Amino acid sequence: MSIISTIGEKCKKCYACIKSCPAHAIKVKDGKASVISFRCISCGHCTTVCSQNAKVVLSYFNELKNDIASKEIDALVAPSFAVSFLDVGDKFVGALKALGFKNVYEVGFGADLVSLAYKKYLRENREKTVIATPCPAIVKYVQKYEPEMIDLLAPIVSPMVACARVAKTINPSRKVAFIGPCIAKIDEKSNYARDIDYSITFEELKLWIVENKVDTEKLGAADFDPPRAYAGSIYPVTGGLLRCTEKLDDVVYNEVIVTEGKERVLMVLDSIKKGALKGKFIDMLFCMGCIEGPKICSELNYFEKKSTMAAYVKNRFSEANKEKWEAEIEKYKNIDLSVKFESEEVSEIKEADPAEIKKVLIEMGKFQPQDELNCGACGYPSCRAKARAVIAGLAEKEMCLPYVIEKLEENLDLLEQSNSMLKSTQNELIQKEKLVSLGQMAAGVAHEINNPLGTVLLYAHMLNEQIENEEMKSDVKTIITEINRTKEIITGMLNFSRENKLSILEFDFTEFLAGLCARCCSDYLSIGINMTIMIDCPENIAIEADQTALAQVFTNLISNAKDAIVEAKRESGRIAIWVVKHDEELIITLTDNGTGIPRDKFPKLFTPFFTTKGYGKGTGLGLPVVYGIIKMHRGKITVDSVFGESTTFKIILPLKSTTSPGMLG
């Protein structure tokens, strides 16, 4: 039977329950942390650390509420109620009877009986190490994980069971309900079904009082039904068993170990197993005392709870009738408080092979010892402990927070790259669509204009030959010049739209570029432009491409660079060309020291008819043609510029052609 279970949709992968569980009873699957029932000791620590309330505790609450209307039921209340119900005070018993309980007993009286049983047992077993058994979580841990220590468990029932047997002795026909802060008591109840019929928590009792609208202000003060507790009320605090048993420490010659909290409990058990502790009586609580039980329902801190509990016990002592209490003890001293604990051994998690651990660590990005951060975010104390849990099927690699963050960062980088590539592809498609549309339009316009323009040019030449007036002759020459410029524009439009085919051949790119640059320099020097073209290119680079088309590309780029240098009025023009062979690509960078291009003009550079040159100095078709040729070669072209200083074009071309002969432009 599972006392604690998980609501999967509420589990948010914080893994706090793994860190808090002393029994390694948490298994993670698909990111959800569930409780392994056969490993669980019902300590309830996982419920206290779960901020999402994803852990659910088995409840007898509804069953008890339904039965109390038709059955006679007595309540057994844990002494720590004094911490949980401060606002109710001495009206607490009255509130329970208002809910329908017949008698309300103090479990503290059961603690008094149990303390006497311990005193007797320790006298009879002076040389034996004895582990106290009031805490069911301690008992369950020993039964499951330290079965060789079962003989050390004191064979004495808990105060809850002792009090239940007293109640059954008084009213054998009545049912009994335990009310306290402990989840492990719900599990313990299942082992003592003849003694205890229901077990609910202080949390559920508070809810019940609210649901039934019990007005405690109208209730009178009422004490517990006899037999009443004496020193047993101090049990909820650390060492309570020792305190309520007069001079018990003398019985075992001061060889007593008292501790609380799961970490210390596990250390003590480990030391006992190793024979490192010589204590004769071990009094331990898995919680920091019952006042820190998982269902205590109090806003007080530990020390405030301890102080409140001490004040309550002091008040009980002052009001107690010791003679009457001793008579009650005498009356019930023969109730059987013995128990025999059996092993419920759970096999340990198998130690994994070092090679398997190493493999899992590598899968989590832990390649070197320094990569093992041991941050504990996964709930395990170390990366290796987590790896063992993964191998055992209790954990998942994705529980490693640094690993997940690293993967997330990698995925974000990949997403950013994908977005960048997508944006670039979209821009290229938009540009291509523009070029296609403009190309089709340009072809039509060029065809319609070219024929009449030829006629105009013919008659302009004839007129120029016939006119003798120099002033009129100058005007006609201007007409001829503008007509020729218009024809250049039309020729550019036709080149842009013409269905030229690529003629792919292998040639020496180094020799090709050197020859082209030499011709350009010679042409520029012949017209008085002082310019140097520097080439940094490896020798004997073979490339498969259309040599004529690439000549048009570099001629256009060098011509544009020359025009920019002239416009900038540089004393010495300089064009630098760097060629780098990288894998199966050729990277060509062309930089000039001209005027530069404003950055806001970049998006329009490859758009037909856009030019940065002055009127009459450019058609706006050179760069679109360059762009089209490079794209036909399955290449890339980009531009960067510092306005007023320089411009750089970067071209990437494949060395081996993957292009089928197709349209150019």
Rosetta blueprint (number, residue, H / E / L):
1 M L
2 S L
3 I L
4 I E
5 S E
6 T E
7 I L
8 G H
9 E H
10 K H
11 C L
12 K L
13 K L
14 C L
15 Y L
16 A H
17 C H
18 I H
19 K H
20 S H
21 C L
22 P L
23 A L
24 H L
25 A L
26 I E
27 K E
28 V E
29 K E
30 D L
31 G L
32 K E
33 A E
34 S E
35 V E
36 I L
37 S L
38 F L
39 R L
40 C L
41 I L
42 S L
43 C L
44 G L
45 H H
46 C H
47 T H
48 T H
49 V H
50 C L
51 S L
52 Q L
53 N L
54 A L
55 K E
56 V E
57 V E
58 L L
59 S L
60 Y L
61 F H
62 N H
63 E H
64 L H
65 K H
66 N H
67 D H
68 I L
69 A L
70 S L
71 K L
72 E L
73 I E
74 D E
75 A E
76 L E
77 V E
78 A L
79 P L
80 S L
81 F H
82 A H
83 V H
84 S H
85 F L
86 L L
87 D L
88 V L
89 G H
90 D H
91 K H
92 F H
93 V H
94 G H
95 A H
96 L H
97 K H
98 A H
99 L H
100 G L
101 F L
102 K L
103 N L
104 V E
105 Y E
106 E E
107 V H
108 G H
109 F H
110 G H
111 A H
112 D H
113 L H
114 V H
115 S H
116 L H
117 A H
118 Y H
119 K H
120 K H
121 Y H
122 L H
123 R H
124 E H
125 N L
126 R L
127 E L
128 K L
129 T L
130 V E
131 I E
132 A L
133 T L
134 P L
135 C L
136 P H
137 A H
138 I H
139 V H
140 K H
141 Y H
142 V H
143 Q H
144 K H
145 Y H
146 E L
147 P H
148 E H
149 M H
150 I H
151 D H
152 L H
153 L E
154 A L
155 P L
156 I E
157 V L
158 S L
159 P H
160 M H
161 V H
162 A H
163 C H
164 A H
165 R H
166 V H
167 A H
168 K H
169 T H
170 I H
171 N L
172 P L
173 S L
174 R L
175 K E
176 V E
177 A E
178 F E
179 I E
180 G E
181 P L
182 C L
183 I L
184 A H
185 K H
186 I H
187 D H
188 E H
189 K H
190 S H
191 N H
192 Y L
193 A L
194 R L
195 D L
196 I L
197 D L
198 Y E
199 S E
200 I E
201 T E
202 F H
203 E H
204 E H
205 L H
206 K H
207 L H
208 W H
209 I H
210 V H
211 E H
212 N L
213 K L
214 V L
215 D L
216 T H
217 E H
218 K H
219 L L
220 G L
221 A L
222 A L
223 D L
224 F L
225 D L
226 P L
227 P L
228 R L
229 A L
230 Y L
231 A H
232 G H
233 S H
234 I H
235 Y L
236 P L
237 V L
238 T L
239 G L
240 G H
241 L H
242 L H
243 R H
244 C H
245 T L
246 E L
247 K L
248 L H
249 D H
250 D H
251 V H
252 V L
253 Y L
254 N L
255 E L
256 V E
257 I E
258 V E
259 T E
260 E E
261 G L
262 K H
263 E H
264 R H
265 V H
266 L H
267 M H
268 V H
269 L H
270 D H
271 S H
272 I H
273 K H
274 K H
275 G L
276 A L
277 L L
278 K L
279 G L
280 K L
281 F E
282 I E
283 D E
284 M E
285 L E
286 F L
287 C L
288 M L
289 G L
290 C H
291 I H
292 E H
293 G L
294 P L
295 K L
296 I L
297 C L
298 S L
299 E L
300 L L
301 N L
302 Y H
303 F H
304 E H
305 K H
306 K H
307 S H
308 T H
309 M H
310 A H
311 A H
312 Y H
313 V H
314 K H
315 N H
316 R H
317 F H
318 S H
319 E H
320 A L
321 N L
322 K H
323 E H
324 K H
325 W H
326 E H
327 A H
328 E H
329 I H
330 E H
331 K H
332 Y H
333 K L
334 N L
335 I L
336 D L
337 L L
338 S E
339 V L
340 K L
341 F L
342 E L
343 S L
344 E L
345 E L
346 V L
347 S L
348 E L
349 I L
350 K L
351 E L
352 A L
353 D L
354 P H
355 A H
356 E H
357 I H
358 K H
359 K H
360 V H
361 L H
362 I H
363 E H
364 M L
365 G L
366 K L
367 F L
368 Q L
369 P H
370 Q H
371 D H
372 E L
373 L L
374 N L
375 C L
376 G L
377 A L
378 C L
379 G L
380 Y L
381 P L
382 S L
383 C H
384 R H
385 A H
386 K H
387 A H
388 R H
389 A H
390 V H
391 I H
392 A L
393 G L
394 L L
395 A L
396 E L
397 K H
398 E H
399 M H
400 C L
401 L H
402 P H
403 Y H
404 V H
405 I H
406 E H
407 K H
408 L H
409 E H
410 E H
411 N H
412 L H
413 D H
414 L H
415 L H
416 E H
417 Q H
418 S H
419 N H
420 S H
421 M H
422 L H
423 K H
424 S H
425 T H
426 Q H
427 N H
428 E H
429 L H
430 I H
431 Q H
432 K H
433 E H
434 K H
435 L H
436 V H
437 S H
438 L H
439 G H
440 Q H
441 M H
442 A H
443 A H
444 G H
445 V H
446 A H
447 H H
448 E H
449 I H
450 N H
451 N H
452 P H
453 L H
454 G H
455 T H
456 V H
457 L H
458 L H
459 Y H
460 A H
461 H H
462 M H
463 L H
464 N H
465 E H
466 Q H
467 I L
468 E L
469 N L
470 E H
471 E H
472 M H
473 K H
474 S H
475 D H
476 V H
477 K H
478 T H
479 I H
480 I H
481 T H
482 E H
483 I H
484 N H
485 R H
486 T H
487 K H
488 E H
489 I H
490 I H
491 T H
492 G H
493 M H
494 L H
495 N H
496 F H
497 S H
498 R L
499 E L
500 N E
501 K E
502 L L
503 S L
504 I L
505 L E
506 E E
507 F E
508 D E
509 F H
510 T H
511 E H
512 F H
513 L H
514 A H
515 G H
516 L H
517 C H
518 A H
519 R H
520 C H
521 C H
522 S H
523 D H
524 Y H
525 L H
526 S H
527 I L
528 G L
529 I L
530 N L
531 M E
532 T E
533 I E
534 M E
535 I E
536 D E
537 C L
538 P L
539 E L
540 N L
541 I L
542 A E
543 I E
544 E E
545 A E
546 D L
547 Q H
548 T H
549 A H
550 L H
551 A H
552 Q H
553 V H
554 F H
555 T H
556 N H
557 L H
558 I H
559 S H
560 N H
561 A H
562 K H
563 D H
564 A H
565 I H
566 V H
567 E H
568 A H
569 K L
570 R L
571 E L
572 S L
573 G E
574 R E
575 I E
576 A E
577 I E
578 W E
579 V E
580 V E
581 K E
582 H E
583 D L
584 E L
585 E E
586 L E
587 I E
588 I E
589 T E
590 L E
591 T E
592 D E
593 N L
594 G L
595 T L
596 G L
597 I L
598 P L
599 R H
600 D H
601 K H
602 F H
603 P H
604 K H
605 L L
606 F L
607 T L
608 P L
609 F L
610 F L
611 T L
612 T L
613 K L
614 G L
615 Y L
616 G L
617 K L
618 G L
619 T L
620 G L
621 L L
622 G H
623 L H
624 P H
625 V H
626 V H
627 Y H
628 G H
629 I H
630 I H
631 K H
632 M H
633 H L
634 R L
635 G L
636 K E
637 I E
638 T E
639 V E
640 D E
641 S E
642 V E
643 F L
644 G L
645 E L
646 S E
647 T E
648 T E
649 F E
650 K E
651 I E
652 I E
653 L E
654 P E
655 L L
656 K L
657 S L
658 T L
659 T L
660 S L
661 P L
662 G L
663 M E
664 L E
665 G L
